[in-house]
Amino acid sequence: MDGRDRLIVALYAQLKAERETRETLEWVIRNGEISREVLQAIAADPVPVVTSDDIASIEEIIAIDKRHRKPQNSN
């Protein structure tokens, strides 16, 4: 898997975790289960899934893209 694929997978996992958290919050509100502990648990989740390796891959992709871009003429 190359850097772009890892980035896509990481972003997908983060989006999925955020959706699950939102669905949990909606369920809690609908069912009247709101307590300080529940809200703290929901607020603490999802744990960010983007790692330092993902950030390094993003930086590498940006550097490669910059090298492959053609200079624009100012005319």
N, C-alpha and C positions, 0 to 999 in steps of 0.2 A: 504494500500500500504506500503510495507516495504522499508527500506533504499535503497536497490538496485534499486527497481522500481522507486523511486523518483529520484535517480541519473540518470537513463536511460531517464526518462521524461525530466529532466532538460537539459541533454546533447542534446536530440533530439530537444527541443525548441531552444536551442542556435544555433545548426547547421541550423535549419530551418530559423531562423532570419538572420544568416550570409549569407545563400544562397539568401534570399530575398534582402538583401543589395547588394550583388554582381550583381543580376539580375537588380536591379534599376540602379546601376552604369553603367552596360553595356547599358541599355536603354538610359540613359542620354548621354553617349558618342556617341551612334549611331545617336541620334536625335539632337546633337549639343546644348544641353541644359546646358552645363557646365558653371556655374558661381561660384563665391566664396561661396555664400550662399548655393547653392545646394551641393557643395562638402563638406562643413562643416556639413550640415545636414546628408549626407550619412556617413561621417566619425564618427559622433556621434552615429550612429545606427549600430548594435543593442545594446541595453542596456543589459549588462550581466544579464543572468537569473539565474545564480547560486547564491543561497542565503547562509547566514551563517548556516541555517538549513541543506542545502545540504552538506556543508563542514563538519558539525558535523556528518552527516550520513556517509560520506565517511570515516572519521576518525574512526567511530565505526565499519564499515565493515572491515577496515584494522586491527583493534585490534582483531576482532573476527577471521579473517583469520590467524593472527599470533598465536593465542591461539590454533587453530586447526591443525596447521602444526606440523608434527612430526620432532623431532630433527634429523638431518642427522648425520650418523656415519662418523667419519674421517678415517675409515679403507678402 
